[in-house]
Amino acid sequence: MSKLQDLYHQHGQSPWLDNLRRGWINSGELARWVERGVRGITSNPTIFQKAISSSDEYDSQFDALVGDGQPVEEAYWDLVIADIEDALRILRPVHDASDGVDGFVSIEVAPELARDRDGTVAAARELHRRIDEPNVYVKIPATAEGVDAIRQMISEGRNINVTLIFGLDRYEEVIEAYLSGLEAFDGDLSKVNSVASFFVSRVDTEVDRRLEAIGTPEALERRGTTAVAQAQMAYGIFTSRFQGPRWDALAARGARVQRPLWASTSTKNPAYPDTLYVDPLIAPDTVNTMPESTLDAFEDHGTLARTADADLDAARGVLDAVARVGVDLDDVSRTLEDQGVSTFAKSFDELITTLEAKRDDR
């Protein structure tokens, strides 16, 4: 077995690939990643912006679409959905073999809808209609408006990847949306799946910036520690919320837990280990979605051990210490949420501009 396969079979964590491009689908590279142990795929507007803008693999389909009079933004969705559907076929055996736990491919609603509850609900329904497959996740950002949309989608029995989670308070709201959505759904709960995606490394990027601005020895000593500690605390919240009478009543109806998913797990600071956001976050009923470089690094020298809940008191102490030196973690979460929404919107707008230029050059 590969180390990625051992991660799942020995420790209950599913390694997913945080990238998707048409060339991988056509060349068989994506299928080879699945053979190595990848059990799911995540995508986002930035990933598709890079994939479509940096290659000619989409040109023939795009030319045909706009040649038939398709508006550019509608053509974009056709390009993306074609990749998602091909990836879904490659991952479907994993989905079936895991009894519907893994083998998912995620597609995100338009980033312009992040603060639009009703628009998000309508867009998520439309994506589920167009991609009528059991192993598709529609991604909805965990903004305040998004949380209410998530509750609505779960109440309709739809599979949702909750994305852009940066803080523990918002994570509590996401869990509540999932639980109350399940309680409102009158169908087969065993068919409803969800993951809650923490964007891990970005927390350290922002907190480290603030620690360096504070500049005291104690502050500087705390660099590179917050993101892992917060994710570990999130796992503690997960284990506490998915037990007890309320959860037992849902589980008796077939409900599945909403797994924490560690996203943004490539190391942004080259001074930090390249598996910093993998090795300390291993635990059952979790997902770690990694770019290919991080998957390779973990296979080469990652450590297989249950770590995410090894010492939650220490994790809590880290967060307390960071707050003590003057970092407001609630403000960090708000800042990162705004940045995340803005980044995806910028990628989407840049790609539409690129496609418009391609159309005009035809």
C-alpha positions in Angstrom: 0.0 0.0 0.0 1.0 3.6 -0.6 1.3 6.0 2.4 -1.8 7.7 1.1 -3.7 4.5 1.1 -2.4 3.7 4.6 -3.6 7.2 5.8 -7.2 6.1 5.0 -7.1 2.4 5.9 -5.1 2.8 9.1 -6.2 6.2 10.4 -9.5 7.0 8.7 -8.4 10.1 7.0 -9.2 10.5 3.3 -6.6 12.2 1.2 -8.1 14.3 -1.6 -6.5 16.2 -4.5 -6.9 20.0 -4.4 -6.6 20.6 -8.1 -8.3 19.7 -11.4 -7.3 20.3 -15.0 -8.4 18.8 -18.3 -5.0 17.6 -19.2 -4.9 15.3 -16.2 -8.2 13.8 -17.2 -7.2 13.2 -20.8 -3.7 11.9 -20.1 -4.8 9.4 -17.3 -2.9 11.4 -14.7 -6.0 11.8 -12.6 -6.7 8.1 -12.7 -3.1 7.5 -11.6 -3.6 9.7 -8.6 -6.7 7.7 -7.6 -4.6 4.5 -7.9 -2.1 6.0 -5.5 -4.8 6.6 -2.9 -6.5 9.9 -3.7 -10.2 9.5 -2.7 -11.7 12.8 -3.8 -11.1 16.1 -5.7 -11.8 19.7 -4.7 -11.9 22.6 -7.1 -12.5 26.4 -6.8 -12.6 29.4 -9.1 -8.9 30.0 -8.7 -8.1 26.5 -9.7 -10.2 26.8 -12.9 -8.8 30.2 -13.6 -5.3 28.8 -13.7 -6.3 25.6 -15.6 -8.3 27.4 -18.4 -6.1 30.5 -18.7 -2.8 28.7 -18.9 -3.5 26.0 -21.6 -5.2 25.5 -24.9 -7.0 22.3 -23.7 -10.3 24.1 -23.5 -10.1 26.1 -26.7 -11.9 23.8 -29.1 -14.9 23.4 -26.7 -15.0 27.1 -26.0 -14.8 28.1 -29.6 -17.7 25.8 -30.4 -19.8 27.2 -27.6 -19.3 30.9 -28.4 -19.5 30.1 -32.1 -23.0 28.9 -31.4 -23.8 32.2 -29.7 -23.3 31.1 -26.1 -22.6 34.0 -23.8 -19.0 33.8 -22.3 -20.1 33.2 -18.7 -22.5 30.4 -19.7 -19.6 28.9 -21.8 -17.4 29.0 -18.7 -19.9 26.9 -16.8 -20.1 24.4 -19.6 -16.2 24.1 -19.6 -16.1 23.6 -15.8 -19.0 21.1 -15.7 -17.4 19.0 -18.5 -14.3 18.6 -16.3 -16.4 17.9 -13.2 -18.4 15.2 -14.9 -15.3 13.5 -16.3 -13.7 13.5 -12.9 -16.9 12.2 -11.3 -16.7 9.2 -13.6 -13.1 8.5 -12.6 -14.0 8.8 -8.9 -17.3 6.9 -9.0 -15.7 3.5 -8.2 -14.2 5.0 -5.0 -17.6 6.4 -4.2 -19.3 3.0 -4.7 -16.7 1.0 -2.8 -16.8 3.3 0.2 -20.6 3.1 0.4 -20.9 6.8 -0.5 -18.3 8.2 1.9 -15.7 9.2 -0.6 -15.2 9.6 -4.3 -16.6 13.1 -4.4 -15.7 16.0 -6.7 -16.6 19.5 -5.7 -17.8 22.4 -7.8 -18.3 25.9 -6.3 -21.2 28.3 -6.8 -20.3 31.6 -8.4 -18.2 33.7 -5.9 -20.3 36.8 -6.5 -23.1 35.0 -4.6 -21.1 34.7 -1.3 -23.3 37.3 0.4 -26.5 36.4 -1.4 -28.5 33.7 0.4 -31.3 33.3 -2.1 -28.9 33.5 -5.1 -26.7 30.8 -3.5 -29.7 28.5 -3.0 -30.8 28.9 -6.6 -27.3 28.4 -7.9 -26.7 25.3 -5.8 -30.0 23.7 -6.9 -29.1 24.4 -10.5 -25.7 22.8 -10.3 -27.2 19.7 -8.6 -29.8 19.7 -11.5 -27.2 19.9 -14.2 -24.8 17.4 -12.5 -27.2 14.8 -11.3 -24.6 12.4 -9.8 -24.4 11.0 -6.3 -20.8 11.9 -5.8 -20.9 15.6 -6.6 -20.4 18.2 -3.9 -21.6 21.8 -4.4 -19.4 24.2 -2.5 -21.0 27.0 -0.6 -18.9 29.5 1.4 -19.5 29.7 5.1 -20.4 33.4 5.2 -23.3 34.4 7.4 -25.6 34.3 4.3 -24.0 31.1 3.1 -24.7 29.3 6.4 -28.4 29.8 6.0 -28.2 28.5 2.4 -26.3 25.5 3.6 -29.1 24.7 6.1 -31.6 25.0 3.3 -29.6 22.7 0.9 -29.2 20.0 3.6 -32.9 20.2 4.3 -33.5 19.3 0.7 -31.1 16.3 0.9 -28.3 17.8 -1.2 -24.6 17.1 -0.8 -22.7 20.2 0.3 -19.0 21.1 0.8 -19.0 24.0 3.2 -15.9 26.1 2.2 -14.0 29.1 3.5 -14.2 28.4 7.2 -11.6 30.3 9.2 -12.8 30.4 12.8 -14.3 28.1 15.5 -17.4 30.2 16.1 -18.4 30.0 12.4 -17.6 26.3 12.5 -20.1 25.8 15.3 -22.7 27.6 13.1 -21.9 25.3 10.2 -22.4 22.2 12.3 -25.8 23.6 13.6 -26.8 24.3 10.0 -26.0 20.7 9.1 -27.8 19.2 12.1 -30.9 21.3 11.7 -31.0 20.7 8.0 -30.9 17.0 8.6 -33.7 17.3 11.1 -35.8 19.1 8.5 -35.2 16.6 5.7 -37.9 13.9 5.5 -36.0 11.6 3.1 -33.2 9.0 3.4 -30.5 10.7 5.6 -28.0 8.1 4.6 -27.9 9.7 1.1 -27.0 13.2 2.5 -23.3 14.0 2.7 -21.3 17.1 3.8 -17.8 18.2 4.6 -16.8 21.4 6.5 -13.7 22.9 5.0 -11.2 24.7 7.2 -8.7 26.8 5.3 -5.7 26.1 7.4 -2.5 27.7 6.2 -4.1 31.1 5.5 -4.7 31.4 9.2 -1.0 31.2 9.9 -0.2 33.7 7.1 -2.5 36.3 8.6 -1.7 35.6 12.3 2.1 35.6 11.6 1.8 39.0 9.9 0.1 40.3 13.0 2.6 38.7 15.3 5.5 40.2 13.4 3.9 43.6 13.6 3.7 43.2 17.4 7.3 42.2 17.3 7.9 41.1 20.9 9.9 37.9 21.5 6.8 36.2 22.9 4.8 37.2 19.8 7.5 36.1 17.4 7.8 32.7 19.2 4.2 32.0 18.4 4.6 32.2 14.6 3.5 29.1 12.7 1.5 27.6 15.6 -2.0 29.0 15.3 -3.5 27.3 12.3 -2.8 23.7 13.5 -4.0 24.5 17.0 -7.2 25.9 15.7 -7.8 23.0 13.4 -7.1 20.6 16.3 -9.7 22.5 18.4 -12.1 22.2 15.5 -11.7 18.4 15.6 -12.5 18.5 19.3 -15.7 20.4 18.5 -16.6 17.9 15.8 -16.2 14.9 18.1 -18.3 16.6 20.8 -21.1 17.7 18.6 -21.5 14.4 16.7 -22.5 12.5 19.8 -25.3 12.6 22.4 -29.1 12.3 22.2 -29.6 14.8 19.3 -27.0 13.1 17.1 -28.1 9.6 18.1 -31.6 10.4 16.9 -30.3 11.4 13.5 -27.8 8.5 13.3 -30.7 6.1 14.0 -32.3 7.5 10.8 -29.1 6.8 8.9 -27.4 10.2 9.1 -23.6 10.5 8.4 -21.3 12.9 10.2 -20.2 16.1 8.5 -16.5 15.4 8.2 -14.0 18.2 8.9 -11.9 18.9 5.8 -8.5 20.5 6.0 -8.0 22.8 3.0 -5.3 25.2 2.0 -2.7 22.7 3.3 0.3 23.6 1.2 2.9 25.5 3.3 3.0 29.1 2.3 6.1 30.0 4.4 9.2 28.2 3.0 10.7 28.2 6.5 8.0 25.8 7.7 8.0 22.0 7.0 6.1 21.1 3.8 3.9 18.7 5.7 3.1 21.1 8.6 -0.6 21.1 7.8 -0.8 17.3 7.3 1.2 15.5 9.9 -0.5 17.2 13.0 -4.1 16.9 11.6 -4.6 13.2 11.2 -7.7 11.6 12.8 -10.7 9.4 11.9 -13.6 10.9 9.9 -11.5 13.7 8.4 -10.4 14.7 5.0 -7.2 16.5 3.9 -7.3 18.0 0.5 -3.8 18.7 -0.8 -2.2 20.0 -4.0 0.0 17.5 -5.8 3.2 18.8 -4.3 1.9 18.3 -0.7 0.6 14.8 -1.6 4.1 13.9 -2.9 5.8 15.4 0.2 3.5 13.4 2.5 4.1 10.2 0.5 7.9 10.8 0.7 8.4 11.8 4.4 5.0 12.3 6.1 4.3 10.7 9.5 1.4 8.3 9.9 0.0 8.7 13.3 -3.3 9.9 14.9 -2.4 13.5 15.9 -5.4 15.8 15.6 -6.7 15.1 19.0 -3.5 14.0 20.8 -3.4 17.1 23.1 -6.3 19.5 22.8 -5.3 21.2 26.1 -2.0 22.1 24.4 -3.9 23.4 21.3 -6.1 25.5 23.5 -3.0 26.9 25.2 -1.6 27.9 21.9 -4.7 29.9 21.0 -4.8 31.5 24.4 -1.1 32.5 24.1 -1.7 34.1 20.7 -4.6 36.0 22.0 -2.6 37.1 25.1 0.1 38.8 23.0 -2.5 40.9 21.2 -3.9 38.9 18.2 -7.7 39.1 17.9 -8.6 35.7 16.3 -12.2 36.7 15.7 -10.9 39.6 13.6 -8.5 37.3 11.9 -11.4 35.1 10.9 -13.4 38.0 9.5 -10.4 39.3 7.6 -9.7 36.0 6.0 -13.3 35.4 5.1 -13.4 38.7 3.3 -10.1 38.0 1.6 -11.2 34.5 0.6 -14.4 35.7 -1.0 -12.5 38.5 -2.7 -9.8 36.2 -4.0 -12.2 33.8 -5.6 -14.3 36.7 -7.1 -11.1 38.2 -8.6 -10.1 34.8 -10.1 -13.5 34.4 -11.6 -13.6 37.9 -13.1 -10.1 37.5 -14.5 -11.0 34.3 -16.2 -14.2 35.7 -17.7 -12.0 38.6 -19.0 -9.6 36.1 -20.5 -12.4 34.2 -22.2 -13.9 37.4 -23.6 -10.6 38.2 -25.1 -10.3 34.7 -26.7 -13.8 35.1 -28.1 -13.0 38.5 -29.5 -9.8 37.1 -31.1 -11.7 34.3 -32.9 
